[in-house]
Every structure is written in structure tokens, then in C-alpha cells.
Amino acid sequence: MIPIIDSHHHIWRQADLPWLVGPMQPRIFGPYEAIRRDYSIDEYRSDVTSSGIVKSVYVQVNWAPDRFEEEAAWVQRTADTQGWPHAIIGYADFSVDDVRPQLDRLARYPRMRGVRMQFHWHENPLYRFAAKPDLATDPTIRRNIARLADYRFTFDLQVFAKQMGDAADLAETCPDVNFIIQHAGMLEDLTDQGRAEWRAGMVRLASCSNIVSKLSGLGTFIHRNDPDHIAQIVHETVGLFGAERCMFGSNFPIEKLWTSYGALVDAYRRATSSLSEAQQRSILHDTAERIYRITH
């Protein structure tokens, strides 16, 4: 069985996350009472038992922005004591005049591999995260993202279909930075028109050789683990990017709201079963290992 690297998961302490304390806040993935609690690396490792997961990548979970280094430090301590996760994607604010002081602080932690600042904006307020839809065009943000190359950091890029053209332009202005498009472009409109718009945007993103696609979070907008839905997105995305530019990610514990880790992995294995063994290995293991420089 091909070993898997989970390129997108979270662990958290409830007390650190504003959206997990106080009144229930509407979220893009629906009701989340079941995960309004600590989610430890021990529980994560229990969830992945028997799924073939050999390594994993932690992606930031929106601690208060001024605590970005504290988040990275906490995950690094977890890795130091538990051996997992094997890479960290932290947060930095790229809208400031010079992001390098923040990157210098993050670079102190050995398992830091990249940064995510979420750009996704939508007409539907429930799906909206960024303050405005065109952050990818901002000259200050572009200048700061280009500086990631000096740190060998990646940028996890999260946008909707209407923002993909600007996102591709951003990647082209920063050719020495590797970008990872989150959740295979966040297909949220499943009408024929919505799918066509998503597909056109993904074609544009795939034209940039420094962008790879993360096959993760595909239950976000349907709130279930649907193997046919996963297979459709996987097949189209792999057809555009190639297997060597695609990687699996679980988005756990979010997807734990509606499925088990084993069932999720089974859906992805089924979705990739018609591909060659080399292609399957790229998607399930090799792309994440290469892009995130996972050597532990």
C-alpha cells in the first residue's frame, strides 16, 4: 500500500481560537459543536491509525494575528515531544510594509516550511474571510510574498474561482515561490455555470509552473464525504495540473464533522485507483514531501 503524507491538518487548543470560544459563530463548514474542544496530536494520530499515514503537515488555524509566533512555537514543541507533525505552515500578515521581521521570527522554528494568509472572499458573507476580494493584486502583498523565496517558504493560497485570475498573476510575479492552491480551488457552486467558472480558473492556475493543488477539504461545502464528488474533483484537477503537482490533505478535524479518517482516505484511494502507481504515489506522498521539504 502506498504510504500517505497528510499535507493539511490542524491540531488546536480551544482556548487559543476565538471562533471556538464564546457564542457559536457561523462557519463555512456548517455547525461544529463536535469540534469545539481541544484536538490534540494524540487524537489526530489515533484518527489516522491504519490509514497508511506516515507524515503530516500542520496548517495554521487562525490564532489571534498578534500571536502568530506563539502558534508556531506551540506546534514546534508538539513536534519536538511527539515527533508529529513533520512540517508547519504558519501565519504572517503580508499587508504590512515589510513582512520580513515576522518571517525572521517564524524561521526560528525548524519545522516551519511555509505561510498561509487566507485571501478567499465571496459574495456570500458566510463564505467570506478576507476583507476584500483583490488582495492578490495589492502591490505591498505581492512584494512581501516574493520575499518568501529568501526563506525557502511556500505560500498556501486560498481563493475562490472568481479570484483565480488574480492569484495566477500573483504567482507569475513571484516565480521563485512555490504556491499551494488550497482545497483544489474551493469549488462551492455545483451548478454547470459554477463548475465551468471553477474549471476555467483552475486552467489559469495550472498554467503557472510554481503552483500545485492540494486535494483537501472537498466536503467543506457539501458537509459530507462523497466519494463521487471527490473523484470528480480529483480527476479534473489531476488532468490539469498533473499528478506531480497534486497532493492529498485531510483537513482534519474539520472533515471529522461528517466522516472518519479511514473513510476519507478510502474515498481518495478510490478516486486515484485508475491512475498509475507512480501517479498515485505523487498525489498521496511524493508531491507533499517535495514541496514541503519533509525529511524527518
C-alpha positions, 0 to 999 in steps of 0.5 A: 500500500502506498504510504500517505503524507497528510499535507493539511491538518490542524491540531488546536487548543480551544482556548487559543481560537476565538471562533471556538470560544464564546457564542457559536459563530457561523462557519463555512463548514456548517455547525461544529459543536463536535469540534469545539474542544481541544484536538490534540496530536494524540487524537489526530494520530489515533484518527489516522491509525491504519490509514497508511499515514506516515507524515503530516503537515500542520496548517495554521488555524487562525490564532489571534494575528498578534500571536502568530509566533506563539502558534508556531512555537506551540506546534514546534514543541508538539513536534519536538515531544511527539515527533508529529507533525513533520512540517508547519505552515504558519501565519504572517500578515503580508499587508504590512510594509515589510513582512520580513521581521515576522518571517525572521521570527517564524524561521526560528522554528525548524519545522516551519516550511511555509505561510498561509494568509487566507485571501478567499472572499465571496459574495456570500458573507458566510463564505467570506474571510478576507476583507476584500476580494483583490488582495492578490493584486495589492502591490505591498502583498505581492512584494512581501510574498516574493520575499518568501523565496529568501526563506525557502517558504511556500505560500498556501493560497486560498481563493475562490474561482472568481479570484483565480485570475488574480492569484495566477498573476500573483504567482507569475510575479513571484516565480521563485515561490512555490504556491499551494492552491488550497482545497483544489480551488474551493469549488462551492457552486455545483451548478454547470455555470459554477463548475465551468467558472471553477474549471476555467480558473483552475486552467489559469492556475495550472498554467503557472509552473510554481503552483500545485493543488492540494486535494483537501477539504472537498466536503467543506461545502457539501458537509459530507464525504462523497466519494463521487464528488471527490473523484470528480474533483480529483480527476479534473484537477489531476488532468490539469495540473498533473499528478506531480503537482497534486497532493492529498490533505485531510483537513482534519478535524474539520472533515471529522464533522461528517466522516472518519479518517479511514473513510476519507482516505478510502474515498481518495484511494478510490478516486486515484485507483485508475491512475498509475502507481507512480501517479498515485504515489505523487498525489498521496506522498511524493508531491507533499514531501517535495514541496514541503521539504519533509525529511524527518 
